[in-house]
Structure formats: structure tokens, C-alpha cells
């Protein structure tokens, strides 16, 4: 069997699992995830200044990432929250999954490194972090309070990064 085919199925499986977990836990208001810890905005800011800063995965929509307060410098935009918007249409959902598959391939090399997921308020990033942990990421955390908490602390953000996905 072709090993690239197995990896592709694994990434696709991860994305479909995110959708399933979102509907079963997030929508029902269950925010406990055994495999994931949260990191505070203060601790993340300190970690970003370290010799080995974590990979930041921002799961918010394009509009949230590129407007308003923007995003944390050097974060990688992976609009996992857009999957939720695709629930009403199978074709739209499948298209979003296909778009995100390449993004997951790019971060596979970070499985042994610290990764922090970010969403608007901290709930969805817990879902994304849990799925990543279940798929072999050894040190994945969710930003407690999400991007909103980071912004409220007055920590730096930017609007100056180009996006790979264009609508």
C-alpha cells in the first residue's frame, strides 16, 4: 500500500473527527478534554520569547484573523472553524476538508514539539488540540480564553501576514 495514501486518510480522518467532536462536545457544552491542557495568555507570551517558541495554530475565520485585533505574530492560520460553517452542505464541508489537508501535512513535523491552538474564546481550540493529541501530537495546548483573552491583556498582534487560502 502507498504510504502517502495512508497519511492522506489519516489527515482526512482527523478533520472529520474534529467535526464529530465539535457536534458532540462543543455544541452540547462539554468542554473537558483529558489529553489537553490550557496555557494562559501570560504563559504563552513568555513561551513565545523563549529559544524554542511553540507553533501557533489559529483556527479562526479569515475575517477574524485578518481584521479587528488581527492575530498573534507568526501564528499559522488553519481555519478549522470554517468546518462548522460547512455542516449545512456536504459539498461545502468536503471542499473545506480538502483545503485543510495540505495544511495538516505541513505541521506533521511538529508532532514532537509544543503546539498551541487558538480560537476566539478558547472552546473550539480545546477541540482542535484534543484531536491533534489523539493523532500523535505530544505537546499540544489550547490558549485559555482564546484570542479574545490575549487581546484583552493588551498583548501584541499583527495584521501583516499573507494567507494561503483565498476565498
C-alpha positions in Angstrom: 0.0 0.0 0.0 1.2 3.5 -0.8 2.3 5.3 2.5 1.3 8.7 1.1 -2.3 7.4 0.7 -2.3 6.3 4.4 -1.2 9.7 5.6 -3.8 11.4 3.4 -6.5 9.2 5.0 -5.2 10.0 8.5 -5.4 13.8 7.9 -8.8 13.5 6.4 -9.9 11.3 9.3 -8.5 13.9 11.7 -10.6 16.6 10.0 -13.8 14.6 10.1 -13.1 13.7 13.7 -12.9 17.4 14.5 -16.3 17.9 13.0 -17.7 15.0 15.0 -16.2 16.2 18.3 -17.5 19.7 17.7 -21.0 18.5 17.3 -20.9 16.1 20.2 -18.9 18.1 22.8 -18.8 21.8 21.9 -22.4 22.2 20.9 -23.5 20.3 24.0 -21.4 22.5 26.2 -18.9 19.7 27.3 -15.5 21.4 27.5 -13.4 18.8 29.3 -10.7 17.2 27.3 -8.5 14.6 29.0 -5.5 14.9 26.7 -5.2 18.6 26.5 -4.1 21.3 28.9 -4.6 25.0 28.6 -1.9 27.7 28.6 -2.6 31.2 29.8 -2.0 34.3 27.7 0.7 35.3 30.1 2.5 32.0 29.9 2.2 31.9 26.1 3.7 35.3 25.8 6.6 34.1 27.9 7.0 30.9 25.8 7.0 33.0 22.6 10.1 34.8 23.9 11.9 31.5 24.6 14.6 29.9 22.5 12.1 27.3 21.2 8.7 29.0 20.9 5.6 26.9 20.2 3.9 26.5 16.8 0.7 28.6 17.0 -2.3 27.3 15.1 -5.1 29.9 14.7 -8.4 28.2 14.0 -10.4 31.3 13.5 -12.1 32.5 10.3 -10.3 34.6 7.7 -12.2 37.7 8.8 -11.2 37.2 12.5 -7.6 36.5 11.6 -7.2 39.5 9.2 -9.3 42.2 10.8 -10.0 43.8 14.1 -7.2 43.0 16.5 -5.7 40.6 14.0 -3.6 37.6 15.2 -0.6 36.7 17.2 2.6 37.2 15.3 3.9 34.1 13.5 0.7 32.1 14.0 -0.3 29.7 11.3 -3.8 30.2 10.0 -5.7 26.9 9.7 -9.4 27.9 9.6 -10.8 24.8 11.3 -13.8 26.8 12.5 -14.8 27.1 8.8 -15.7 23.3 9.0 -18.5 24.2 11.3 -19.9 26.5 8.6 -19.8 23.6 6.2 -22.2 21.4 8.2 -25.2 22.6 6.1 -23.8 21.3 2.9 -21.9 18.1 2.3 -20.1 19.5 -0.8 -19.1 22.6 1.1 -17.9 20.6 4.1 -15.9 18.2 1.8 -14.3 21.2 0.0 -13.2 22.7 3.3 -11.7 19.3 4.4 -9.8 19.1 1.1 -8.4 22.6 1.6 -7.2 21.8 5.1 -5.5 18.5 4.2 -2.4 20.3 2.9 -2.2 22.4 6.0 -2.1 19.3 8.2 0.7 17.8 6.1 2.8 21.0 6.7 2.5 20.6 10.5 3.2 16.9 10.8 6.8 17.6 11.5 5.7 19.4 14.7 4.3 16.2 16.4 7.2 16.2 18.9 7.2 20.0 19.5 5.0 22.3 21.5 1.9 23.4 19.6 -0.8 25.9 20.9 -4.2 26.1 19.3 -6.1 29.4 19.3 -9.8 30.2 18.7 -11.9 33.2 19.6 -12.8 32.2 23.2 -10.9 29.0 24.0 -13.6 26.4 23.5 -13.0 25.3 19.9 -9.2 25.4 20.3 -9.7 22.7 23.0 -11.4 20.5 20.4 -8.7 21.1 17.9 -6.0 20.4 20.5 -7.7 17.2 21.6 -7.9 15.9 18.1 -4.2 16.7 17.5 -3.2 15.0 20.7 -5.2 11.9 19.7 -3.4 11.9 16.4 0.1 11.9 17.8 1.0 15.4 18.7 2.8 15.0 22.0 2.7 18.6 23.5 -0.4 20.4 22.3 -2.2 23.0 24.4 -5.1 25.3 24.0 -4.9 29.1 24.6 -7.1 29.6 27.7 -9.5 32.5 26.9 -8.6 32.3 23.2 -7.6 35.2 21.1 -10.1 37.4 23.0 -8.2 36.8 26.2 -4.9 37.6 24.5 -6.3 40.9 23.1 -7.8 41.9 26.5 -4.4 41.5 28.1 -3.1 44.1 25.5 -0.5 41.7 24.1 0.8 42.4 20.6 -0.9 41.3 17.5 -0.5 41.9 13.7 -2.5 42.1 10.5 0.6 41.9 8.3 0.7 38.2 7.2 -0.4 36.8 3.9 -2.8 33.9 3.9 -2.5 30.8 1.8 -6.3 30.3 1.5 -8.1 32.9 -0.5 -11.8 32.9 -0.9 
